[in-house]
Amino acid sequence: MSDEVVDPEIRQGLVLGTAGHIDHGKTALIRALTGIDTDRLPEEKARGITIDLGFAALELPGVGRLSVVDVPGHEGLVRTMVAGATGIDLMLLVVAADEGVMPQTREHVAICELLGIERGVVALSKIDVADEEFIELASDEVRGLLASTAMSDAPIVPVSAQTGAGLEALCEALRDMAQKAGPRTIRVGPPRLPIDRVFAMRGFGAIVTGTLVGTPLSLGDAVEVLPSGRRARVRGLQTHGSAAEQVAPGSRCAANLQGIELREVQRGDVVTRPDRLITTRTADVHLRWLESAPRVEGTAAIEFLAGTAERRARLAPIASDALVPGENNFARLHVDGDPVALLPGDRFIVRGFARTAEAGATLGGGRVLDVAPPHRRRSDPALKRELEIFSRADSAAGLYERVRRAGFSGADVRSLAHETGLTKEEGTKILAELARAGELLAAGSHLWLDAGVTARMEAQLLEALDAFHTAEPMRPGMPRAALRGILPSNVPAEASELALTRLEQAGRICAEGELVRRSDHQPTLDAEAKAAVQRIIREARESGLEPPNPRDWAERLGVTLDRFRDLVAHLERQGEMLRAPGDLWFAKQAVDELCQRVTQHFEQSDELDTQTYKALIGTTRRTAMPLMELLDELHVTRRRGEVRILRGGGR
């Protein structure tokens, strides 16, 4: 099934996530709204806090079902919060009225900002244990915290999970917000299920859960688990406890994977279609470094969180010497350990190994721009220019820039698809539009080149031809393979052939067999060469069918053997000389006379044996046998057993 086909019966639901400090009542509030206890682990129930992600479904009139992700609030479990928040469209920020804004409240809000979550509702919880003054103070404190964020206008709803006060108003606020909000989670590209839970069920095998992004996942789909690359098949699908034939992006789902062992899959892996994504240890990103984060000169050691993946990594600024608090910048990420499956547009969080005053250990975050960055100095201005283009999220501009920077190597549409999440068909369509605009050129079925780069390649080929004609004026052309060989070693054959074809179509070169020449080139001889060829013609005619061997002939002329070969090759092209097997050169006149004698023989006989043939030639074996082969090549005779017969019509 194509990634782009979405079953119209499957609604594109939204995901609602909770955020807030530990013990501010997130789980109790979700239980009051949905009737589902998202604390599923015994340890969670014993300690009264959410340790891992919990899930529920909330039905809202006029909206339908929202998938609810209850995330932990404890500072030590913020990584789990990030895993849940990655697939969230709307945020329910829970702040206890009796405590107000706390450290994890601030960090969760910072993480929501960094992940691009712009719509939400604030539940001012536990109003049953707080007086009016505390409620008012907590509300003002929340409003101050959100003032500089995208959720500055989020409604604040006082509520109590214990008494039910405010629950109806909270549902109304959530409904209004959901009706205004579009999906924030990615709804294009290959289906991707970042795994947040892995478990086994007797008789079913490995089951994984997560929030699906990209495009739908269907029962029976072949899938690949990254970064391991292990293959499996979707044996079963569920969303909120109900079996499904297909799951839409933005949905919480569980997938039963057939053909893979439980030990072969883990939290942080990604389930996707085979051969649709690459994994990487290096990525260029757009980074927001929080005001509360320290200034870092050079490279920072960080913890990288994307989807459900967690990695130690290093982060270095691009076009700058430092990561500066409060600034947005481009940066290069180097992942330690296993690579990660990423696509441009993916959001991520960067955490440090020490707490800051405002956002805990969270230092910043941003968007992935390039998962296959070039090997180039981070100070290179061209790198910053490319990333500025990628940051606009314009598919056509991004593809063009990726092809342009590939230079003479060109870019394969299959690799471009892996790097961008587009299908090969989508990529080809965009590239073809760029080609119609004159910006790109197609070389073969998969390779694409920048038109400007191709023009430079053509200029190099013409320059090489001009140099060849200057150095070898009497040669008719340059061997095609040698001409292609002057280009850099990274130039694919399709690219060099495209450049040669375009030059030929433009009338700037002529290709004759394996030789290529400038269209206006005519072989010419200098005075010394003219004298040499005249002497060769005279001596060839004088020697008849017993010419000297090339080495002796060159010595007699006082030229090198290579120079002699060039001269006789020129005479061959002029129709003055013929080359026989064994590297013997004859005057064409002498060979024509032999052909006449052989043809006259066949007027009296149907065949010509070797002894008679030698007598007709009248030379030693040194030249007689090569001459017999030469007449075969000239289609005068044809060997049949021990004799020769006349070919139809002779020469």
Phi, psi and omega per residue, in radians:
M1 nan 2.365 3.130
S2 -1.169 2.560 3.105
D3 -1.071 -0.402 -2.984
E4 -1.583 -0.133 -3.110
V5 -1.511 2.089 3.135
V6 -2.038 2.158 3.106
D7 -1.056 2.073 -3.096
P8 -1.091 -0.311 3.132
E9 -1.380 -0.233 -3.093
I10 -1.674 2.005 -3.094
R11 -1.342 2.447 3.111
Q12 -1.391 1.478 -3.078
G13 -1.255 2.855 3.107
L14 -1.819 2.746 3.125
V15 -1.956 2.204 3.112
L16 -1.838 2.195 3.122
G17 -1.998 2.630 3.056
T18 -1.677 2.722 3.040
A19 -2.600 2.685 3.104
G20 2.562 2.930 -3.079
H21 -1.179 2.743 3.099
I22 -1.008 2.425 3.042
D23 1.153 0.444 3.040
H24 -1.643 0.072 2.967
G25 1.659 0.424 -3.124
K26 -1.107 -0.877 -3.066
T27 -1.156 -0.697 3.114
A28 -1.115 -0.665 3.139
L29 -1.162 -0.730 3.107
I30 -1.116 -0.676 3.115
R31 -1.119 -0.676 3.134
A32 -1.199 -0.589 -3.120
L33 -1.387 -0.637 -2.978
T34 -1.998 -0.314 -3.045
G35 1.411 0.116 -3.104
I36 -1.964 2.305 3.070
D37 -1.566 1.926 -3.075
T38 -1.438 -0.099 2.992
D39 -1.432 1.813 -3.020
R40 -1.837 -0.353 -3.081
L41 -1.530 2.496 3.105
P42 -0.970 -0.669 -3.134
E43 -1.139 -0.636 3.112
E44 -1.105 -0.752 -3.118
K45 -1.212 -0.632 -3.135
A46 -1.193 -0.698 -3.083
R47 -1.588 -0.268 3.117
G48 1.298 0.386 3.099
I49 -2.341 2.752 3.083
T50 -1.480 2.107 3.139
I51 -1.710 -0.711 3.135
D52 -2.078 3.037 -3.135
L53 -1.130 2.427 3.037
G54 -2.091 2.713 -3.001
F55 -2.374 2.564 3.108
A56 -2.725 3.066 3.089
A57 -2.208 2.355 -3.129
L58 -2.084 2.076 3.106
E59 -1.580 2.192 3.126
L60 -2.149 2.240 3.120
P61 -0.997 2.339 3.118
G62 1.421 -0.137 -3.123
V63 -2.092 -0.723 -3.058
G64 1.724 -2.600 -3.027
R65 -1.597 2.266 2.945
L66 -1.813 2.344 2.995
S67 -1.426 2.210 -3.078
V68 -1.879 2.250 3.086
V69 -1.994 2.030 3.118
D70 -1.675 2.027 -3.041
V71 -1.865 2.704 -3.120
P72 -1.182 2.688 3.098
G73 -1.884 -0.281 -3.087
H74 -1.101 2.431 -3.080
E75 -0.983 -0.685 -3.112
G76 -1.246 -0.155 -3.103
L77 -1.993 0.335 -3.111
V78 -1.096 -0.558 3.110
R79 -1.013 -0.652 3.093
T80 -1.190 -0.630 3.088
M81 -1.064 -0.746 3.133
V82 -1.083 -0.723 3.124
A83 -1.019 -0.717 3.126
G84 -1.289 -0.646 -3.053
A85 -1.257 -0.356 -3.077
T86 -1.029 -0.609 -3.113
G87 -1.764 0.323 -3.032
I88 -1.613 2.393 3.083
D89 -1.701 -0.650 -3.105
L90 -2.253 2.599 -3.129
M91 -2.032 2.379 2.973
L92 -1.894 1.766 -3.135
L93 -1.518 2.125 -3.088
V94 -1.875 2.126 3.123
V95 -2.244 2.163 -3.129
A96 -1.230 2.268 -3.103
A97 -1.129 -0.481 -3.096
D98 -1.477 -0.153 3.136
E99 -2.155 -0.498 3.141
G100 1.325 -2.787 -3.087
V101 -1.217 2.263 -3.125
M102 -2.137 3.019 -3.064
P103 -0.931 -0.803 -3.120
Q104 -1.258 -0.404 3.026
T105 -1.054 -0.835 -3.126
R106 -1.098 -0.757 -3.106
E107 -1.181 -0.688 3.118
H108 -1.120 -0.718 3.106
V109 -1.110 -0.733 3.109
A110 -1.078 -0.717 3.137
I111 -1.147 -0.724 3.110
C112 -1.053 -0.738 3.094
E113 -1.054 -0.826 -3.090
L114 -1.149 -0.533 3.130
L115 -1.498 -0.032 3.067
G116 1.411 0.372 3.088
I117 -1.443 1.987 -2.970
E118 -1.914 -0.222 -3.104
R119 -2.096 2.418 3.131
G120 -2.963 3.031 3.109
V121 -2.286 2.470 3.089
V122 -1.774 2.190 3.024
A123 -1.762 1.948 3.093
L124 -1.497 1.644 -2.931
S125 -1.477 2.970 3.047
K126 1.053 0.626 3.133
I127 -1.183 -0.261 3.122
D128 -1.253 -0.286 -3.141
V129 -2.005 0.231 3.134
A130 -2.247 2.502 3.102
D131 -1.463 3.039 -3.060
E132 -1.026 -0.662 -3.115
E133 -1.142 -0.771 3.104
F134 -1.085 -0.725 -3.137
I135 -1.085 -0.750 -3.133
E136 -1.168 -0.746 3.124
L137 -1.099 -0.753 -3.137
A138 -1.129 -0.685 3.127
S139 -1.107 -0.757 3.110
D140 -1.113 -0.676 -3.121
E141 -1.143 -0.718 3.107
V142 -1.126 -0.760 -3.139
R143 -1.073 -0.663 3.100
G144 -1.167 -0.681 3.123
L145 -1.118 -0.677 -3.059
L146 -1.532 -0.118 -2.990
A147 -0.978 -0.650 -3.074
S148 -1.699 0.206 -3.088
T149 -1.929 3.012 3.110
A150 -1.189 -0.288 -3.141
M151 -1.733 0.488 -3.087
S152 -1.085 -0.487 -3.123
D153 -1.756 0.289 -3.131
A154 -1.098 2.337 3.093
P155 -1.159 2.492 3.090
I156 -1.919 2.072 -3.030
V157 -2.041 1.964 3.037
P158 -1.141 2.390 -3.031
V159 -2.700 2.723 3.040
S160 -2.366 2.106 3.097
A161 -1.238 -0.403 -3.084
Q162 -1.389 -0.761 -3.071
T163 -1.709 -0.283 -3.096
G164 1.523 -0.026 -3.133
A165 -1.098 2.299 3.060
G166 1.440 -0.107 -3.095
L167 -1.113 -0.706 3.138
E168 -1.134 -0.714 3.116
A169 -1.158 -0.632 3.115
L170 -1.146 -0.747 3.102
C171 -1.086 -0.675 3.119
E172 -1.116 -0.749 3.126
A173 -1.142 -0.708 3.110
L174 -1.134 -0.688 3.127
R175 -1.106 -0.806 3.139
D176 -1.063 -0.752 -3.116
M177 -1.170 -0.707 -3.129
A178 -1.144 -0.625 3.139
Q179 -1.189 -0.497 3.121
K180 -1.461 -0.449 -2.976
A181 -1.540 2.416 2.921
G182 -1.649 2.939 3.133
P183 -1.154 2.302 3.081
R184 -1.591 -0.512 -3.132
T185 -1.209 2.640 -3.047
I186 -1.126 2.248 -3.124
R187 -2.087 0.368 3.090
V188 -2.331 2.933 3.126
G189 1.455 -3.026 -3.101
P190 -1.167 2.643 3.041
P191 -1.105 2.377 3.118
R192 -2.357 2.192 3.109
L193 -2.039 1.649 3.057
P194 -1.189 2.119 -2.979
I195 -1.405 2.173 3.062
D196 -1.924 -0.282 3.063
R197 -2.471 2.539 3.081
V198 -2.355 2.255 3.070
F199 -2.716 3.025 -3.128
A200 -2.145 2.589 3.018
M201 -2.174 2.401 -3.105
R202 -0.982 2.196 3.111
G203 1.539 -0.103 -3.112
F204 -2.076 -0.551 -3.133
G205 1.564 -2.593 -3.006
A206 -1.237 2.299 3.057
I207 -2.207 2.324 3.132
V208 -2.173 2.626 3.103
T209 -2.247 2.783 3.099
G210 3.023 -3.112 3.056
T211 -1.774 2.075 -3.066
L212 -1.291 2.322 3.001
V213 -2.161 2.906 -3.123
G214 1.650 -2.091 3.140
T215 -2.203 3.021 -2.974
P216 -1.042 2.691 3.023
L217 -2.014 2.356 -3.031
S218 -2.152 2.733 3.068
L219 -1.036 2.312 3.132
G220 1.575 -0.142 -3.138
D221 -1.073 2.414 2.931
A222 -1.326 2.378 -3.102
V223 -2.348 2.865 3.089
E224 -2.235 2.406 3.114
V225 -1.783 2.112 -3.110
L226 -1.925 2.528 0.270
P227 -1.591 -0.001 -3.052
S228 -1.191 -0.526 -3.102
G229 1.446 0.125 3.140
R230 -1.222 2.503 -3.075
R231 -1.778 2.617 3.112
A232 -2.697 -3.096 3.082
R233 -2.355 2.518 -3.135
V234 -1.356 1.898 -3.109
R235 -1.532 -0.503 3.137
G236 -2.717 2.654 3.114
L237 -2.345 2.449 3.027
Q238 -2.419 2.565 2.965
T239 -2.342 2.123 -3.079
H240 0.923 0.750 3.039
G241 1.451 -0.066 -3.132
S242 -1.887 2.365 3.114
A243 -1.130 2.557 -3.104
A244 -2.459 2.546 3.027
E245 -1.401 -0.523 -3.103
Q246 -2.611 2.507 3.133
V247 -2.065 2.318 -3.113
A248 -1.508 2.700 3.073
P249 -1.082 2.558 -3.072
G250 1.596 -0.081 -3.099
S251 -1.656 2.491 2.899
R252 -1.305 2.307 -3.123
C253 -2.600 2.805 3.011
A254 -2.098 2.371 -3.133
A255 -2.164 2.227 3.042
N256 -1.556 2.030 -3.050
L257 -1.745 2.136 3.134
Q258 -1.694 2.375 3.089
G259 1.677 0.211 3.138
I260 -2.463 2.461 -3.130
E261 -1.486 2.691 -3.140
L262 -1.007 -0.663 -3.112
R263 -1.239 -0.212 -3.098
E264 -1.616 0.039 -3.132
V265 -2.405 2.529 -3.074
Q266 -2.593 2.866 3.046
R267 -0.971 2.385 -3.105
G268 1.759 -0.345 3.051
D269 -1.267 2.908 3.112
V270 -2.209 2.268 3.042
V271 -1.659 2.224 -3.112
T272 -2.619 -3.134 3.083
R273 -1.306 2.586 -3.141
P274 -1.067 2.426 3.023
D275 1.057 0.538 3.095
R276 -1.914 -0.315 -3.118
L277 -2.275 2.692 2.952
I278 -1.932 2.719 2.988
T279 -1.777 2.698 -3.047
T280 -2.536 2.667 2.980
R281 -1.887 -0.047 -3.116
T282 -2.352 2.346 3.107
A283 -2.623 2.538 2.995
D284 -1.706 2.382 -2.981
V285 -2.357 2.785 2.929
H286 -1.719 2.134 -2.940
L287 -2.079 2.343 2.931
R288 -1.859 2.050 3.132
W289 -1.681 2.044 -3.000
L290 -1.082 2.680 3.091
E291 -1.009 -0.609 -3.088
S292 -1.416 -0.140 -3.127
A293 -1.386 2.636 3.139
P294 -1.322 2.707 3.004
R295 -1.225 2.340 -3.130
V296 -2.186 2.086 3.056
E297 -1.458 2.267 3.102
G298 1.321 -2.251 -2.999
T299 -1.738 2.389 3.109
A300 -1.885 2.366 3.008
A301 -1.489 2.178 -3.013
I302 -2.446 3.008 2.949
E303 -1.873 2.203 -3.063
F304 -1.814 2.209 -3.133
L305 -2.151 2.094 3.103
A306 -2.473 2.180 -3.028
G307 1.071 -2.240 3.077
T308 -1.788 0.077 -3.115
A309 -1.447 2.492 3.074
E310 -2.281 2.236 3.141
R311 -2.480 2.545 2.859
R312 -1.277 2.496 -3.078
A313 -2.735 3.006 3.047
R314 -2.153 2.485 -3.066
L315 -2.238 2.229 -3.106
A316 -2.278 2.379 -3.117
P317 -1.193 2.619 3.051
I318 -1.872 2.336 -3.132
A319 1.066 0.499 3.112
S320 -2.759 2.832 -3.133
D321 -1.712 -0.206 -3.023
A322 -2.621 2.746 2.955
L323 -1.609 1.995 -2.979
V324 -1.850 2.295 -3.141
P325 -0.940 2.321 3.087
G326 1.433 0.005 -3.083
E327 -1.817 2.610 2.973
N328 -1.691 2.418 -3.090
N329 -2.709 2.929 2.967
F330 -1.615 2.582 -3.119
A331 -2.594 2.778 3.073
R332 -1.917 2.286 -3.116
L333 -1.812 2.298 3.044
H334 -2.092 1.958 -3.082
V335 -1.507 2.344 3.024
D336 -1.598 2.567 3.109
G337 1.409 -2.582 -3.066
D338 -1.099 2.504 3.084
P339 -1.208 2.925 3.138
V340 -2.116 2.649 3.088
A341 -1.581 1.960 -3.088
L342 -2.305 2.759 3.000
L343 -2.372 2.688 3.032
P344 -0.962 2.405 -3.113
G345 1.722 -0.305 3.122
D346 -1.108 2.410 3.087
R347 -1.550 2.664 3.135
F348 -2.593 2.859 3.078
I349 -2.165 2.495 3.083
V350 -2.014 2.209 3.106
R351 -2.128 2.671 3.101
G352 -1.778 -2.952 -3.090
F353 -1.988 0.289 3.052
A354 -2.530 2.642 -3.111
R355 -1.362 2.558 2.986
T356 -1.876 2.947 -3.043
A357 -1.182 -0.632 -2.976
E358 -1.775 -0.665 -2.963
A359 -2.201 0.540 3.135
G360 1.067 -2.309 3.124
A361 -1.607 0.009 3.140
T362 -1.289 2.193 -3.105
L363 -1.802 -0.528 -3.093
G364 3.032 -2.887 3.133
G365 3.084 -3.044 -3.128
G366 2.913 -2.577 -3.077
R367 -2.162 2.487 3.010
V368 -1.306 2.358 3.126
L369 -1.951 -0.617 -3.020
D370 -2.591 2.089 -3.107
V371 -1.688 -0.038 3.099
A372 -2.385 1.068 -3.054
P373 -1.187 2.651 3.141
P374 -1.289 2.762 3.036
H375 -1.374 1.726 -3.044
R376 -2.627 2.625 3.102
R377 -1.062 2.431 -3.139
R378 -1.173 -0.303 3.123
S379 -1.507 -0.077 -3.109
D380 -1.144 2.111 -3.136
P381 -1.043 -0.524 -3.135
A382 -1.123 -0.579 3.139
L383 -1.144 -0.767 3.116
K384 -1.103 -0.706 -3.139
R385 -1.084 -0.747 3.113
E386 -1.060 -0.775 -3.089
L387 -1.188 -0.565 3.053
E388 -1.082 -0.663 3.096
I389 -1.195 -0.790 -3.135
F390 -1.096 -0.570 -3.078
S391 -1.195 -0.276 3.138
R392 -1.372 -0.176 3.115
A393 1.018 0.624 3.073
D394 -1.719 1.947 -3.035
S395 -1.026 -0.766 -3.112
A396 -1.152 -0.808 3.137
A397 -1.120 -0.685 3.129
G398 -1.135 -0.754 3.117
L399 -1.141 -0.747 3.130
Y400 -1.033 -0.775 -3.098
E401 -1.142 -0.631 3.120
R402 -1.176 -0.648 3.087
V403 -1.223 -0.757 -3.097
R404 -1.053 -0.780 -3.074
R405 -1.274 -0.283 3.088
A406 -1.220 -0.304 3.057
G407 1.079 -2.435 -3.100
F408 -1.125 -0.366 -3.135
S409 -1.228 -0.479 -3.045
G410 1.253 3.031 -3.130
A411 -2.215 2.307 3.115
D412 -1.482 2.268 -3.088
V413 -1.058 -0.488 3.120
R414 -1.193 -0.710 3.084
S415 -1.192 -0.691 3.110
L416 -1.061 -0.674 3.115
A417 -1.100 -0.742 3.115
H418 -1.095 -0.654 -3.057
E419 -1.362 -0.395 -3.033
T420 -2.000 -0.277 -3.081
G421 1.542 -0.110 3.066
L422 -1.243 2.697 2.965
T423 -1.316 2.849 3.099
K424 -1.061 -0.650 -3.134
E425 -1.169 -0.754 3.094
E426 -1.079 -0.793 -3.137
G427 -1.080 -0.768 -3.132
T428 -1.092 -0.685 3.132
K429 -1.088 -0.789 3.133
I430 -1.154 -0.739 3.142
L431 -1.119 -0.669 3.123
A432 -1.133 -0.651 3.090
E433 -1.127 -0.691 3.087
L434 -1.153 -0.592 3.102
A435 -1.184 -0.701 3.108
R436 -1.117 -0.485 3.103
A437 -1.443 -0.022 3.094
G438 1.470 0.177 -3.087
E439 -1.601 -0.517 -3.115
L440 -2.226 2.863 3.076
L441 -2.328 2.486 3.094
A442 -1.622 2.303 3.072
A443 -2.107 1.789 -3.058
G444 1.356 -2.812 -3.023
S445 -1.535 -0.311 -3.046
H446 -2.223 -0.396 -2.995
L447 -1.572 2.434 3.125
W448 -2.250 2.475 -3.114
L449 -2.249 2.569 3.011
D450 -1.205 2.386 -3.104
A451 -1.069 -0.673 3.114
G452 -1.157 -0.689 3.096
V453 -1.125 -0.712 3.129
T454 -1.124 -0.663 3.100
A455 -1.085 -0.679 3.096
R456 -1.162 -0.649 3.095
M457 -1.111 -0.760 3.116
E458 -1.080 -0.704 3.123
A459 -1.090 -0.683 3.114
Q460 -1.140 -0.699 3.126
L461 -1.134 -0.749 3.117
L462 -1.135 -0.695 3.111
E463 -1.088 -0.714 3.120
A464 -1.162 -0.692 3.099
L465 -1.115 -0.748 3.120
D466 -1.060 -0.745 3.133
A467 -1.137 -0.672 3.130
F468 -1.138 -0.807 -3.136
H469 -1.105 -0.598 3.105
T470 -1.188 -0.736 -3.116
A471 -1.361 -0.520 -3.078
E472 -2.251 1.187 -3.002
P473 -1.125 -0.436 -3.079
M474 -1.612 -0.106 3.084
R475 -1.391 2.491 -3.075
P476 -1.293 -0.345 -3.115
G477 3.137 3.026 -3.125
M478 -1.725 2.365 3.090
P479 -0.957 2.368 -3.066
R480 -1.001 -0.754 -3.124
A481 -1.108 -0.697 3.124
A482 -1.154 -0.659 3.126
L483 -1.151 -0.788 3.090
R484 -1.093 -0.522 -3.108
G485 -1.204 -0.249 3.130
I486 -1.362 -0.270 3.125
L487 -1.343 2.755 3.109
P488 -0.947 2.688 -3.053
S489 -1.166 -0.305 -3.119
N490 -1.507 0.060 -3.132
V491 -1.427 2.053 3.103
P492 -1.158 2.727 3.138
A493 -1.022 -0.655 -3.129
E494 -1.095 -0.616 -3.107
A495 -1.236 -0.786 -3.133
S496 -1.174 -0.643 3.109
E497 -1.177 -0.634 3.072
L498 -1.056 -0.800 -3.127
A499 -1.096 -0.743 3.128
L500 -1.141 -0.721 3.132
T501 -1.102 -0.748 3.129
R502 -1.117 -0.697 3.117
L503 -1.138 -0.666 3.129
E504 -1.204 -0.740 3.126
Q505 -1.118 -0.528 3.124
A506 -1.432 -0.043 3.115
G507 1.345 0.325 -3.097
R508 -1.632 -0.359 3.064
I509 -2.373 2.838 3.011
C510 -2.176 2.348 3.087
A511 -1.976 2.105 3.137
E512 -2.180 1.796 -3.049
G513 1.146 -2.212 -3.134
E514 -1.682 0.165 3.123
L515 -1.893 2.471 3.123
V516 -2.194 2.375 3.127
R517 -2.457 2.834 2.955
R518 -1.115 2.522 -3.051
S519 -1.028 -0.578 -3.089
D520 -1.685 0.177 -3.100
H521 -1.409 2.314 3.005
Q522 -2.230 2.264 3.140
P523 -0.996 2.336 3.133
T524 -2.293 2.682 3.138
L525 -2.083 2.413 3.002
D526 -1.394 3.078 -3.055
A527 -1.033 -0.753 -3.122
E528 -1.108 -0.744 -3.136
A529 -1.187 -0.648 3.115
K530 -1.079 -0.745 3.126
A531 -1.108 -0.696 -3.110
A532 -1.155 -0.755 -3.097
V533 -1.228 -0.584 3.076
Q534 -1.090 -0.706 3.123
R535 -1.175 -0.700 3.126
I536 -1.077 -0.766 3.140
I537 -1.062 -0.802 -3.112
R538 -1.082 -0.828 -3.097
E539 -1.196 -0.604 3.120
A540 -1.139 -0.706 3.133
R541 -1.204 -0.656 -3.139
E542 -1.186 -0.637 -3.092
S543 -1.429 -0.236 3.078
G544 1.027 -2.108 -3.108
L545 -1.685 0.278 3.089
E546 -2.249 1.038 -3.112
P547 -1.263 2.795 3.061
P548 -1.179 2.819 3.013
N549 -1.318 2.731 -3.028
P550 -0.946 -0.708 -3.097
R551 -1.116 -0.827 3.133
D552 -1.123 -0.697 -3.119
W553 -1.098 -0.755 3.124
A554 -1.075 -0.717 3.123
E555 -1.113 -0.698 3.118
R556 -1.114 -0.599 3.140
L557 -1.442 -0.264 -3.104
G558 1.322 0.540 3.109
V559 -2.175 2.867 3.081
T560 -1.251 2.837 3.122
L561 -1.099 -0.697 3.120
D562 -1.104 -0.723 3.125
R563 -1.117 -0.700 3.105
F564 -1.055 -0.762 -3.133
R565 -1.098 -0.689 3.096
D566 -1.067 -0.713 -3.089
L567 -1.179 -0.808 -3.115
V568 -1.247 -0.526 3.061
A569 -1.125 -0.680 3.068
H570 -1.069 -0.762 3.138
L571 -1.159 -0.578 3.079
E572 -1.119 -0.770 3.120
R573 -1.125 -0.507 3.126
Q574 -1.460 -0.047 3.120
G575 1.422 0.296 -3.124
E576 -1.670 -0.462 -3.045
M577 -2.290 2.717 3.043
L578 -2.273 2.462 3.140
R579 -1.815 2.268 3.118
A580 -1.843 2.748 3.049
P581 -0.910 2.549 -3.070
G582 1.602 0.133 3.099
D583 1.079 0.812 3.069
L584 -1.916 2.426 -3.082
W585 -2.040 2.244 -3.085
F586 -2.143 2.593 2.971
A587 -1.153 2.351 -3.115
K588 -1.028 -0.614 3.129
Q589 -1.006 -0.772 -3.127
A590 -1.139 -0.700 3.140
V591 -1.194 -0.663 3.113
D592 -1.067 -0.718 3.131
E593 -1.126 -0.680 3.092
L594 -1.123 -0.763 3.124
C595 -1.005 -0.682 -3.140
Q596 -1.120 -0.753 3.137
R597 -1.128 -0.716 -3.134
V598 -1.147 -0.745 3.137
T599 -1.095 -0.705 3.108
Q600 -1.103 -0.616 3.094
H601 -1.041 -0.731 -3.080
F602 -1.275 -0.170 3.021
E603 -1.238 -0.377 -3.123
Q604 -1.887 -0.264 -3.038
S605 -2.554 2.661 3.140
D606 -1.508 -0.241 -3.120
E607 -2.539 2.892 -3.072
L608 -2.374 1.976 -3.139
D609 -1.436 2.943 -3.009
T610 -1.122 -0.753 -3.110
Q611 -1.114 -0.749 3.115
T612 -1.130 -0.688 3.134
Y613 -1.056 -0.809 3.140
K614 -1.052 -0.676 3.135
A615 -1.143 -0.693 3.100
L616 -1.097 -0.666 -3.123
I617 -1.271 -0.791 3.070
G618 1.318 0.537 3.140
T619 -2.236 3.119 3.067
T620 -1.277 2.940 3.131
R621 -1.058 -0.491 -3.106
R622 -0.949 -0.684 -3.119
T623 -1.898 -0.371 -3.074
A624 -1.109 -0.863 -3.109
M625 -1.138 -0.785 3.059
P626 -1.039 -0.602 3.133
L627 -1.193 -0.664 3.068
M628 -1.042 -0.758 3.139
E629 -1.181 -0.623 3.120
L630 -1.088 -0.760 3.136
L631 -1.177 -0.511 3.000
D632 -1.117 -0.772 -3.139
E633 -1.128 -0.569 -3.132
L634 -1.440 0.055 3.098
H635 1.116 0.513 3.006
V636 -1.474 -0.781 -3.132
T637 -2.194 2.923 3.054
R638 -2.479 2.299 -3.117
R639 -1.331 2.377 3.063
R640 -2.419 1.746 -3.071
G641 1.191 -2.172 -3.115
E642 -1.665 0.058 -3.113
V643 -2.210 3.000 3.040
R644 -2.106 2.596 3.096
I645 -2.140 2.854 -3.126
L646 -1.431 2.308 3.037
R647 -1.303 2.675 -3.092
G648 -0.991 2.078 3.082
G649 1.478 -0.136 -3.111
G650 1.068 -2.628 3.095
R651 -1.334 nan nan
